[in-house]
Amino acid sequence: MPLDDGQHDQPGLEKLLEWVARGDRPAFEQVYARVASSVYGVVLRVLRDPAQAEEVAQEVLVEIWRSAARFDASRGSGMSWVMTIAHHRAVDRVRAAQAAIDREDRVARLEVHRPYDDVVEAVESTLEWERLRRCLSGLTELQRESVTYAYYGGYTYREVAELLKVPLATVKTRMRDGLIRMRDCLGVER
């Protein structure tokens, strides 16, 4: 009499998948028990990261539960169907990880500080100086001296008054009037 290995009365994986397709939870528990370690092994060989392999193996088993109705026994065994799903999921994870790395590289290349155009910068600076000189030339000589000493010489109003040998109030008036004319000439908004 042959030994009872306990599996002769158990349904095959194909039959269990058929039952799982109808929502049979106990059948899925049996499928899980039969394929979980093999699924993990296939996924681990592709991913080489135990934590990710566990995660993807779980995704595979959930997919088996959800898509058991797509299993077609005429196209192959239940185990080959399960292993194909596992392999595809693992490869998808590798591709997704590579795509994320590629995206990060593209973003990093975009964020690289691009040097500004020296020629454009020089032209703009020259144009600003020309405009400023034109506006300064529109001031009276006393206003121009006061503004030039204060803003380009770095002198205080009191020091400008001493340099020009005029009262402080006169320097303040010249500065105020000169700056108003400069503002208007340069088109600066109030």
N, CA, C and O of each residue as an XYZ file, in Angstrom:
760
protein
N       0.845     -1.165      0.000
C       0.000      0.000      0.000
C       0.898      1.239      0.000
O       1.827      1.319      0.804
N       0.635      2.220     -0.900
C       1.486      3.415     -0.956
C       1.275      4.265      0.286
O       0.207      4.285      0.898
N       2.350      4.966      0.625
C       2.283      5.860      1.779
C       1.389      7.053      1.458
O       1.357      7.548      0.331
N       0.674      7.492      2.468
C      -0.186      8.661      2.288
C       0.656      9.908      2.531
O       1.080     10.178      3.655
N       0.890     10.661      1.464
C       1.695     11.884      1.614
C       0.828     13.096      1.965
O       1.342     14.206      2.102
N      -0.469     12.890      2.110
C      -1.375     13.964      2.521
C      -1.785     14.861      1.371
O      -2.558     15.795      1.586
N      -1.295     14.618      0.139
C      -1.614     15.499     -0.971
C      -2.490     14.826     -2.015
O      -2.979     15.486     -2.932
N      -2.697     13.507     -1.886
C      -3.457     12.828     -2.931
C      -4.917     13.272     -2.989
O      -5.555     13.170     -4.037
N      -5.450     13.765     -1.866
C      -6.837     14.194     -1.899
C      -6.949     15.723     -1.982
O      -8.054     16.266     -1.989
N      -5.811     16.410     -2.046
C      -5.840     17.870     -2.175
C      -5.930     18.243     -3.657
O      -5.308     17.607     -4.507
N      -6.701     19.268     -3.945
C      -6.819     19.693     -5.341
C      -5.497     20.294     -5.840
O      -4.690     20.784     -5.049
N      -5.293     20.249     -7.138
C      -4.109     20.844     -7.738
C      -4.213     22.365     -7.741
O      -5.280     22.934     -7.510
N      -3.098     22.994     -8.004
C      -3.044     24.452     -8.011
C      -4.017     25.040     -9.038
O      -4.632     26.078     -8.795
N      -4.147     24.380    -10.165
C      -5.053     24.855    -11.209
C      -6.498     24.902    -10.703
O      -7.215     25.873    -10.945
N      -6.916     23.853    -10.005
C      -8.277     23.784     -9.460
C      -8.453     24.855     -8.383
O      -9.487     25.518     -8.317
N      -7.419     25.016     -7.534
C      -7.499     26.041     -6.492
C      -7.646     27.435     -7.112
O      -8.420     28.256     -6.620
N      -6.906     27.697     -8.187
C      -7.010     29.001     -8.853
C      -8.410     29.210     -9.430
O      -8.927     30.327     -9.441
N      -9.003     28.143     -9.900
C     -10.374     28.211    -10.409
C     -11.317     28.624     -9.278
O     -12.209     29.449     -9.473
N     -11.111     28.043     -8.097
C     -11.956     28.375     -6.942
C     -11.675     29.803     -6.453
O     -12.589     30.531     -6.064
N     -10.403     30.181     -6.481
C     -10.034     31.548     -6.071
C     -10.726     32.552     -6.995
O     -11.168     33.608     -6.542
N     -10.820     32.232     -8.263
C     -11.482     33.118     -9.229
C     -12.930     33.377     -8.843
O     -13.500     34.407     -9.206
N     -13.528     32.442     -8.105
C     -14.919     32.599     -7.655
C     -14.994     33.242     -6.270
O     -16.080     33.367     -5.704
N     -13.829     33.657     -5.714
C     -13.813     34.334     -4.418
C     -13.672     33.420     -3.222
O     -13.982     33.831     -2.104
N     -13.215     32.195     -3.415
C     -13.072     31.213     -2.333
C     -11.812     31.539     -1.514
O     -10.692     31.277     -1.953
N     -12.011     32.105     -0.337
C     -10.874     32.495      0.513
C     -10.063     31.288      1.007
O      -8.834     31.335      0.951
N     -10.701     30.206      1.492
C      -9.905     29.048      1.919
C      -9.045     28.492      0.773
O      -7.938     28.007      1.009
N      -9.545     28.560     -0.449
C      -8.748     28.103     -1.592
C      -7.545     29.021     -1.770
O      -6.444     28.559     -2.068
N      -7.755     30.315     -1.589
C      -6.633     31.250     -1.722
C      -5.590     31.000     -0.644
O      -4.391     31.097     -0.906
N      -6.037     30.679      0.571
C      -5.084     30.367      1.638
C      -4.204     29.190      1.237
O      -3.008     29.179      1.531
N      -4.780     28.215      0.579
C      -3.986     27.061      0.113
C      -3.031     27.473     -1.010
O      -1.880     27.039     -1.050
N      -3.521     28.313     -1.913
C      -2.643     28.808     -2.983
C      -1.480     29.563     -2.357
O      -0.325     29.361     -2.730
N      -1.787     30.413     -1.426
C      -0.759     31.209     -0.747
C       0.294     30.284     -0.127
O       1.495     30.478     -0.310
N      -0.175     29.291      0.596
C       0.748     28.361      1.267
C       1.635     27.637      0.252
O       2.802     27.367      0.536
N       1.102     27.326     -0.908
C       1.865     26.573     -1.908
C       2.858     27.429     -2.692
O       3.928     26.943     -3.062
N       2.521     28.699     -2.952
C       3.353     29.471     -3.882
C       4.143     30.617     -3.253
O       5.063     31.134     -3.886
N       3.816     31.023     -2.042
C       4.432     32.226     -1.462
C       5.958     32.165     -1.452
O       6.608     33.132     -1.848
N       6.539     31.059     -1.011
C       8.001     30.999     -0.937
C       8.630     31.002     -2.336
O       9.688     31.602     -2.527
N       8.006     30.349     -3.305
C       8.527     30.359     -4.677
C       8.427     31.752     -5.290
O       9.343     32.205     -5.976
N       7.306     32.426     -5.038
C       7.137     33.793     -5.546
C       8.231     34.682     -4.963
O       8.875     35.434     -5.694
N       8.440     34.601     -3.666
C       9.469     35.406     -3.015
C      10.844     35.106     -3.622
O      11.620     36.028     -3.872
N      11.144     33.857     -3.854
C      12.434     33.470     -4.419
C      12.666     34.065     -5.798
O      13.747     34.586     -6.073
N      11.665     33.995     -6.667
C      11.797     34.557     -8.022
C      11.997     36.069     -7.949
O      12.856     36.627     -8.632
N      11.212     36.706     -7.130
C      11.292     38.165     -7.006
C      12.642     38.574     -6.417
O      13.252     39.542     -6.872
N      13.105     37.846     -5.415
C      14.382     38.165     -4.783
C      15.538     38.022     -5.779
O      16.468     38.829     -5.762
N      15.489     37.004     -6.647
C      16.554     36.835     -7.645
C      16.623     38.042     -8.581
O      17.707     38.412     -9.031
N      15.492     38.649     -8.874
C      15.482     39.810     -9.770
C      15.870     41.087     -9.027
O      16.681     41.870     -9.522
N      15.303     41.298     -7.858
C      15.500     42.558     -7.139
C      16.760     42.599     -6.275
O      17.381     43.652     -6.130
N      17.135     41.469     -5.708
C      18.323     41.355     -4.846
C      18.248     42.213     -3.584
O      19.268     42.526     -2.970
N      17.049     42.581     -3.214
C      16.827     43.363     -1.995
C      15.679     42.690     -1.241
O      14.533     42.744     -1.686
N      15.981     42.051     -0.092
C      14.938     41.308      0.629
C      13.702     42.131      0.985
O      12.579     41.637      0.884
N      13.897     43.367      1.395
C      12.741     44.184      1.785
C      11.849     44.463      0.577
O      10.628     44.336      0.667
N      12.440     44.837     -0.537
C      11.647     45.088     -1.735
C      11.031     43.789     -2.256
O       9.903     43.782     -2.748
N      11.776     42.700     -2.143
C      11.265     41.409     -2.605
C      10.019     41.021     -1.815
O       9.058     40.516     -2.394
N      10.019     41.248     -0.510
C       8.838     40.943      0.306
C       7.644     41.775     -0.157
O       6.529     41.270     -0.287
N       7.901     43.061     -0.405
C       6.835     43.957     -0.827
C       6.250     43.523     -2.175
O       5.031     43.462     -2.338
N       7.118     43.226     -3.128
C       6.655     42.828     -4.448
C       5.965     41.470     -4.389
O       4.969     41.255     -5.080
N       6.479     40.549     -3.572
C       5.829     39.237     -3.425
C       4.404     39.411     -2.910
O       3.489     38.728     -3.370
N       4.213     40.320     -1.961
C       2.860     40.596     -1.467
C       1.978     41.119     -2.595
O       0.822     40.716     -2.730
N       2.540     42.029     -3.410
C       1.770     42.570     -4.536
C       1.370     41.450     -5.501
O       0.258     41.449     -6.029
N       2.275     40.505     -5.725
C       2.002     39.385     -6.627
C       0.858     38.547     -6.076
O      -0.054     38.173     -6.813
N       0.903     38.257     -4.803
C      -0.141     37.423     -4.206
C      -1.501     38.135     -4.213
O      -2.538     37.495     -4.385
N      -1.492     39.440     -4.028
C      -2.745     40.199     -4.130
C      -3.246     40.150     -5.572
O      -4.445     40.010     -5.812
N      -2.332     40.264     -6.524
C      -2.727     40.189     -7.926
C      -3.306     38.815     -8.264
O      -4.260     38.718     -9.035
N      -2.741     37.769     -7.699
C      -3.287     36.422     -7.927
C      -4.721     36.354     -7.422
O      -5.593     35.812     -8.101
N      -4.969     36.893     -6.251
C      -6.319     36.906     -5.685
C      -7.279     37.664     -6.606
O      -8.395     37.209     -6.859
N      -6.840     38.816     -7.101
C      -7.707     39.664     -7.914
C      -7.889     39.164     -9.340
O      -8.939     39.382     -9.946
N      -6.878     38.498     -9.878
C      -6.941     38.157    -11.302
C      -6.946     36.660    -11.574
O      -6.612     36.236    -12.680
N      -7.315     35.861    -10.599
C      -7.339     34.402    -10.796
C      -8.251     34.002    -11.947
O      -8.039     32.963    -12.571
N      -9.247     34.802    -12.229
C     -10.164     34.494    -13.329
C      -9.460     34.539    -14.684
O      -9.956     33.964    -15.653
N      -8.325     35.204    -14.764
C      -7.594     35.267    -16.034
C      -6.742     34.020    -16.282
O      -6.255     33.806    -17.392
N      -6.569     33.208    -15.251
C      -5.773     31.988    -15.434
C      -6.486     31.058    -16.407
O      -7.683     30.793    -16.287
N      -5.701     30.565    -17.386
C      -6.240     29.653    -18.394
C      -5.382     28.388    -18.385
O      -4.242     28.396    -18.847
N      -5.945     27.301    -17.852
C      -5.195     26.046    -17.723
C      -4.760     25.495    -19.069
O      -3.798     24.730    -19.137
N      -5.447     25.866    -20.140
C      -5.056     25.356    -21.462
C      -3.767     26.007    -21.960
O      -3.151     25.515    -22.906
N      -3.361     27.094    -21.339
C      -2.149     27.788    -21.787
C      -0.930     27.449    -20.947
O       0.180     27.837    -21.310
N      -1.095     26.745    -19.849
C       0.044     26.374    -19.015
C      -0.388     26.025    -17.615
O      -1.565     26.111    -17.265
N       0.584     25.630    -16.820
C       0.291     25.227    -15.445
C       0.020     26.440    -14.566
O       0.368     27.571    -14.905
N      -0.606     26.172    -13.435
C      -0.877     27.224    -12.468
C       0.406     27.841    -11.939
O       0.495     29.053    -11.743
N       1.419     26.970    -11.708
C       2.669     27.476    -11.164
C       3.381     28.374    -12.183
O       3.956     29.393    -11.799
N       3.356     28.018    -13.461
C       4.016     28.869    -14.458
C       3.289     30.216    -14.572
O       3.933     31.248    -14.765
N       1.959     30.214    -14.455
C       1.198     31.461    -14.485
C       1.590     32.353    -13.305
O       1.816     33.550    -13.479
N       1.670     31.773    -12.109
C       2.038     32.518    -10.903
C       3.462     33.058    -11.034
O       3.709     34.221    -10.714
N       4.410     32.225    -11.503
C       5.802     32.646    -11.612
C       5.978     33.733    -12.688
O       6.837     34.606    -12.563
N       5.168     33.666    -13.725
C       5.219     34.704    -14.762
C       4.783     36.043    -14.175
O       5.414     37.072    -14.418
N       3.708     36.023    -13.407
C       3.248     37.250    -12.746
C       4.345     37.778    -11.826
O       4.636     38.974    -11.826
N       4.956     36.886    -11.041
C       5.999     37.296    -10.103
C       7.176     37.915    -10.850
O       7.683     38.963    -10.452
N       7.604     37.279    -11.913
C       8.747     37.794    -12.665
C       8.422     39.152    -13.287
O       9.241     40.069    -13.236
N       7.233     39.285    -13.872
C       6.848     40.570    -14.476
C       6.788     41.684    -13.436
O       7.242     42.799    -13.691
N       6.235     41.388    -12.280
C       6.156     42.405    -11.220
C       7.551     42.832    -10.762
O       7.799     44.017    -10.538
N       8.453     41.872    -10.625
C       9.822     42.194    -10.194
C      10.519     43.052    -11.245
O      11.186     44.028    -10.904
N      10.369     42.696    -12.512
C      10.989     43.480    -13.587
C      10.383     44.877    -13.636
O      11.093     45.857    -13.857
N       9.064     44.968    -13.429
C       8.421     46.284    -13.393
C       9.007     47.147    -12.291
O       9.210     48.347    -12.480
N       9.278     46.546    -11.142
C       9.853     47.309    -10.026
C      11.248     47.813    -10.384
O      11.594     48.953    -10.075
N      12.045     46.974    -11.030
C      13.387     47.392    -11.444
C      13.283     48.554    -12.435
O      14.014     49.538    -12.326
N      12.377     48.434    -13.391
C      12.204     49.506    -14.381
C      11.733     50.791    -13.721
O      12.203     51.876    -14.063
N      10.813     50.677    -12.782
C      10.317     51.865    -12.085
C      11.436     52.538    -11.299
O      11.543     53.764    -11.286
N      12.262     51.738    -10.650
C      13.385     52.298     -9.892
C      14.361     52.997    -10.835
O      14.856     54.080    -10.522
N      14.637     52.392    -11.975
C      15.546     53.005    -12.942
C      14.948     54.288    -13.508
O      15.659     55.274    -13.705
N      13.659     54.275    -13.766
C      12.994     55.475    -14.276
C      13.076     56.604    -13.256
O      13.275     57.761    -13.626
N      12.923     56.276    -11.976
C      13.024     57.289    -10.923
C      14.434     57.868    -10.876
O      14.605     59.077    -10.723
N      15.430     57.021    -11.006
C      16.821     57.487    -11.017
C      17.051     58.392    -12.217
O      17.680     59.442    -12.095
N      16.540     57.986    -13.382
C      16.691     58.794    -14.594
C      16.022     60.153    -14.438
O      16.573     61.170    -14.861
N      14.812     60.177    -13.822
C      14.114     61.447    -13.594
C      14.921     62.338    -12.670
O      15.063     63.534    -12.927
N      15.452     61.769    -11.598
C      16.247     62.558    -10.661
C      17.482     63.124    -11.341
O      17.866     64.265    -11.085
N      18.111     62.329    -12.211
C      19.282     62.817    -12.953
C      18.903     63.983    -13.861
O      19.620     64.981    -13.932
N      17.762     63.851    -14.558
C      17.327     64.940    -15.451
C      17.054     66.205    -14.648
O      17.446     67.298    -15.057
N      16.387     66.063    -13.512
C      16.084     67.223    -12.678
C      17.374     67.837    -12.151
O      17.515     69.060    -12.124
N      18.306     67.005    -11.736
C      19.582     67.515    -11.226
C      20.326     68.287    -12.305
O      20.930     69.323    -12.028
N      20.282     67.784    -13.541
C      20.960     68.501    -14.628
C      20.285     69.833    -14.907
O      20.958     70.798    -15.271
N      18.964     69.905    -14.742
C      18.254     71.164    -14.957
C      18.571     72.176    -13.868
O      18.591     73.383    -14.113
N      18.819     71.674    -12.661
C      19.059     72.565    -11.535
C      20.493     73.058    -11.454
O      20.814     73.892    -10.607
N      21.350     72.559    -12.316
C      22.735     73.013    -12.315
C      22.733     74.501    -12.623
O      22.087     74.949    -13.570
N      23.452     75.254    -11.823
C      23.501     76.698    -12.013
C      24.192     77.002    -13.333
O      25.368     76.691    -13.526
N      23.459     77.597    -14.207
C      24.011     77.977    -15.500
C      24.627     79.372    -15.367
O      23.983     80.293    -14.865
N      25.855     79.522    -15.809
C      26.466     80.852    -15.716
C      25.717     81.831    -16.610
O      25.269     81.479    -17.701
N      25.588     83.070    -16.131
C      24.880     84.049    -16.935
C      25.765     84.468    -18.090
O      26.982     84.282    -18.064
N      25.156     85.015    -19.066
C      25.849     85.440    -20.271
C      26.615     86.723    -19.961
O      26.007     87.768    -19.728
N      27.938     86.649    -19.956
C      28.774     87.809    -19.632
C      28.542     88.964    -20.595
O      28.527     90.124    -20.185
N      28.362     88.653    -21.863
C      28.168     89.709    -22.857
C      26.866     90.452    -22.589
O      26.836     91.682    -22.581
N      25.794     89.699    -22.371
C      24.502     90.332    -22.092
C      24.596     91.159    -20.817
O      24.097     92.283    -20.758
N      25.232     90.603    -19.810
C      25.372     91.314    -18.542
C      26.167     92.610    -18.739
O      25.800     93.647    -18.187
N      27.227     92.559    -19.503
C      28.049     93.743    -19.746
C      27.263     94.796    -20.527
O      27.350     95.986    -20.222
N      26.503     94.371    -21.523
C      25.712     95.314    -22.318
C      24.657     95.977    -21.445
O      24.479     97.194    -21.499
N      23.951     95.175    -20.633
C      22.924     95.743    -19.764
C      23.535     96.724    -18.773
O      22.976     97.791    -18.520
N      24.670     96.362    -18.221
C      25.341     97.239    -17.271
C      25.759     98.547    -17.938
O      25.592     99.621    -17.361
N      26.297     98.457    -19.140
C      26.701     99.656    -19.876
C      25.500    100.540    -20.174
O      25.571    101.760    -20.025
N      24.401     99.930    -20.594
C      23.194    100.704    -20.886
C      22.665    101.403    -19.638
O      22.218    102.547    -19.704
N      22.717    100.710    -18.498
C      22.259    101.323    -17.246
C      23.141    102.513    -16.874
O      22.639    103.551    -16.442
N      24.452    102.361    -17.040
C      25.375    103.463    -16.724
C      25.136    104.651    -17.651
O      25.172    105.799    -17.208
N      24.892    104.382    -18.938
C      24.629    105.462    -19.893
C      23.360    106.213    -19.503
O      23.315    107.443    -19.550
N      22.345    105.472    -19.123
C      21.093    106.087    -18.707
C      21.288    106.932    -17.446
O      20.766    108.040    -17.329
N      22.048    106.378    -16.519
C      22.329    107.088    -15.268
C      23.114    108.370    -15.535
O      22.808    109.416    -14.963
N      24.132    108.292    -16.409
C      24.933    109.476    -16.747
C      24.070    110.545    -17.407
O      24.200    111.733    -17.113
N      23.185    110.104    -18.307
C      22.293    111.040    -18.981
C      21.413    111.761    -17.962
O      21.210    112.973    -18.040
N      20.891    110.981    -16.993
C      20.025    111.582    -15.970
C      20.816    112.509    -15.056
O      20.313    113.558    -14.654
N      22.043    112.135    -14.724
C      22.889    113.007    -13.888
C      23.196    114.318    -14.608
O      23.247    115.382    -13.991
N      23.398    114.225    -15.910
C      23.721    115.446    -16.663
C      22.523    116.392    -16.722
O      22.691    117.574    -17.022
N      21.332    115.902    -16.444
C      20.134    116.745    -16.423
C      19.958    117.496    -15.118
O      19.048    118.315    -14.997
N      20.812    117.233    -14.140
C      20.723    117.931    -12.856
C      21.518    119.232    -12.926
O      22.385    119.409    -13.781
N      21.195    120.138    -11.998
C      22.030    121.348    -11.894
C      23.383    120.924    -11.365
O      23.524    119.833    -10.813
N      24.368    121.769    -11.528
C      25.722    121.414    -11.075
C      25.745    121.166     -9.566
O      26.407    120.236     -9.105
N      25.034    121.982     -8.800
C      25.015    121.827     -7.341
C      24.327    120.508     -6.938
O      24.774    119.830     -6.013
N      23.230    120.150     -7.646
C      22.542    118.877     -7.351
C      23.448    117.691     -7.707
O      23.560    116.735     -6.939
N      24.088    117.765     -8.872
C      24.950    116.677     -9.340
C      26.112    116.464     -8.369
O      26.440    115.323     -8.044
N      26.738    117.551     -7.903
C      27.850    117.421     -6.948
C      27.379    116.755     -5.658
O      28.042    115.860     -5.135
N      26.244    117.193     -5.155
C      25.728    116.644     -3.890
C      25.418    115.155     -4.033
O      25.810    114.352     -3.186
N      24.712    114.787     -5.112
C      24.348    113.384     -5.338
C      25.594    112.538     -5.551
O      25.695    111.437     -5.009
N      26.543    113.039     -6.334
C      27.768    112.290     -6.632
C      28.578    112.046     -5.360
O      29.029    110.925     -5.122
N      28.765    113.065     -4.555
C      29.519    112.876     -3.306
C      28.818    111.879     -2.370
O      29.456    110.997     -1.796
N      27.508    112.036     -2.229
C      26.776    111.191     -1.279
C      26.673    109.739     -1.760
O      26.931    108.816     -0.988
N      26.302    109.529     -3.018
C      26.026    108.166     -3.482
C      27.233    107.461     -4.077
O      27.349    106.240     -3.971
N      28.126    108.206     -4.697
C      29.278    107.544     -5.317
C      30.554    107.727     -4.498
O      31.506    106.956     -4.616
N      30.547    108.762     -3.670
C      31.707    108.976     -2.808
C      31.522    108.385     -1.422
O      32.490    108.198     -0.684
N      30.277    108.092     -1.070
C      29.997    107.478      0.219
C      30.006    108.467      1.385
O      30.109    108.068      2.545
N      29.897    109.752      1.070
C      29.906    110.755      2.125
C      28.514    110.938      2.725
O      27.499    110.705      2.068
N      28.492    111.361      3.991
C      27.225    111.685      4.646
C      26.810    113.083      4.211
O      27.611    113.819      3.635
N      25.572    113.449      4.482
C      25.101    114.788      4.114
C      25.972    115.856      4.787
O      26.326    116.855      4.161
N      26.312    115.643      6.052
C      27.127    116.612      6.793
C      28.498    116.761      6.115
O      28.996    117.875      5.957
N      29.112    115.615      5.709
C      30.422    115.667      5.042
C      30.318    116.348      3.675
O      31.237    117.066      3.278
N      29.236    116.141      2.962
C      29.028    116.806      1.669
C      28.943    118.307      1.892
O      29.517    119.085      1.131
N      28.227    118.716      2.937
C      28.098    120.143      3.252
C      29.477    120.743      3.536
O      29.765    121.852      3.086
N      30.325    120.037      4.266
C      31.668    120.528      4.571
C      32.517    120.600      3.304
O      33.236    121.579      3.104
N      32.445    119.578      2.440
C      33.229    119.568      1.196
C      32.832    120.722      0.269
O      33.689    121.356     -0.348
N      31.529    120.984      0.178
C      31.036    122.025     -0.721
C      30.987    123.396     -0.050
O      30.698    124.401     -0.699
N      31.272    123.430      1.252
C      31.275    124.660      2.053
C      29.929    125.393      1.944
O      29.866    126.590      1.661
N      28.846    124.613      2.184
C      27.485    125.158      2.197
C      26.776    124.619      3.433
O      27.211    123.620      4.005
N      25.705    125.257      3.850
C      24.974    124.778      5.023
C      24.360    123.383      4.765
O      24.042    123.027      3.631
N      24.208    122.627      5.834
C      23.644    121.274      5.760
C      22.249    121.300      5.150
O      21.907    120.419      4.361
N      21.444    122.286      5.498
C      20.077    122.373      4.978
C      20.093    122.534      3.454
O      19.216    122.015      2.764
N      21.078    123.242      2.941
C      21.188    123.444      1.492
C      21.496    122.117      0.805
O      20.930    121.812     -0.245
N      22.398    121.324      1.399
C      22.743    120.014      0.834
C      21.516    119.117      0.833
O      21.257    118.421     -0.148
N      20.770    119.128      1.908
C      19.566    118.285      1.990
C      18.559    118.685      0.909
O      17.952    117.822      0.276
N      18.386    119.967      0.702
C      17.452    120.441     -0.323
C      17.940    120.039     -1.706
O      17.151    119.554     -2.517
N      19.225    120.230     -1.992
C      19.791    119.845     -3.283
C      19.631    118.332     -3.518
O      19.278    117.894     -4.614
N      19.894    117.567     -2.490
C      19.792    116.110     -2.591
C      18.352    115.697     -2.886
O      18.098    114.882     -3.773
N      17.413    116.271     -2.132
C      16.015    115.926     -2.339
C      15.576    116.264     -3.752
O      14.992    115.426     -4.439
N      15.853    117.481     -4.190
C      15.454    117.911     -5.527
C      16.161    117.087     -6.604
O      15.548    116.697     -7.598
N      17.438    116.830     -6.402
C      18.216    116.054     -7.379
C      17.717    114.615     -7.483
O      17.623    114.075     -8.585
N      17.400    113.993     -6.360
C      16.914    112.606     -6.377
C      15.530    112.512     -7.009
O      15.221    111.527     -7.679
N      14.695    113.526     -6.803
C      13.368    113.534     -7.439
C      13.542    113.596     -8.951
O      12.863    112.875     -9.683
N      14.439    114.447     -9.423
C      14.673    114.551    -10.866
C      15.274    113.252    -11.420
O      14.933    112.834    -12.527
N      16.153    112.624    -10.662
C      16.753    111.345    -11.087
C      15.668    110.266    -11.176
O      15.609    109.503    -12.140
N      14.833    110.219    -10.173
C      13.740    109.235    -10.169
C      12.858    109.401    -11.392
O      12.522    108.424    -12.062
N      12.482    110.640    -11.681
C      11.637    110.901    -12.842
C      12.354    110.549    -14.143
O      11.755    109.967    -15.047
N      13.616    110.895    -14.234
C      14.385    110.615    -15.452
C      14.549    109.104    -15.679
O      14.457    108.634    -16.813
N      14.790    108.356    -14.612
C      14.997    106.902    -14.721
C      13.681    106.139    -14.825
O      13.668    104.949    -15.137
N      12.577    106.831    -14.562
C      11.274    106.167    -14.667
C      10.998    105.218    -13.522
O      10.313    104.211    -13.701
N      11.518    105.523    -12.358
C      11.318    104.671    -11.185
C       9.946    104.967    -10.596
O       9.573    106.126    -10.416
N       9.197    103.908    -10.298
C       7.877    104.040     -9.680
C       8.037    104.455     -8.231
O       8.982    104.052     -7.553
N       7.097    105.267     -7.768
C       7.143    105.688     -6.357
C       6.679    104.606     -5.444
O       6.655    104.792     -4.227
